[in-house]
Amino acid sequence: MKTVKQLLDEKGRDVWTVTPDSTVFDALKLMADKNIGAVVVTDAKGICGIMSERDYARKVVLHGRSSRTTPVSEIMTERVLVVRPDQTVQECMALMTRKRLRHLPVVEDGELVGIISIGDVVKAILSEQEFMIDQLETYIMGHRITQT
């Protein structure tokens, strides 16, 4: 089973962060520039939140607030679930499904070392399943050849 570390090794470890006092507009601009769906919010103590497109849609747009004046701290999700590099992709999928999350920061020894999205997890699981199917087909075909 693939681990989060292996997933990060393949996809990269870039994590884009903003501070709690950054404006929502600046966070959205960063997300658009980097083609990502969430940014981790950090301060001197470490991770203090995460802001996603969903937070923006539900907490700014629907409330008629201005993204240019609203600080990220007012709309970010403060209770951030994180995963470790040694956890499996399947564990992450279960957590994301159960908690209805789309992004999970990856923390090792108290340091932010990456972030994975639901898309990353689904892609990794599908890749593993395709590999397993190929292996089974090869085994079955080889078994048939030796029996004929």
C-alpha positions, 0 to 999 in steps of 0.5 A: 500500500502506498504511503503519504511519503511515497505520494509526496515523492511523486507529486512534490512537496510544495505547500503554499501558506498565508498568514492569518492577517492576509486578506482573503483576496491575497489568499485567493490570488495565490490559490489561482496563481498556483492552481490549488484549492486550499492554502495552509494558514501559519503563524510563528507557532505553526499551522493555525488553520486552512482556507479553501475555496469552500470556505470562501464560497460559504463564508465570504460570498454568501455573506456579502463580505469583501475578499479585499478587506476580510482577513483569512483568520475570519473564514479559515477552518481552525481545526485542521486535521493532519496526517503523517508521511507514514500513513497509507493513502487508504487511511487518508481516503477513509479520513477524508471521506468520514470528515468530508475533507478535500485537503490534508496537510502532512506534518512530520516532527511538528513541521509542515512537509506537504499537503495532499488533496482528495484528487491526489488520493483518488489518483493514487488509489486508482493507480494502485488498483490498475497495477493490481489488475495488470498483475492479476491479468499477467498471472492468469494469462501465464497460468493459462499458458502453462496449462495448455 
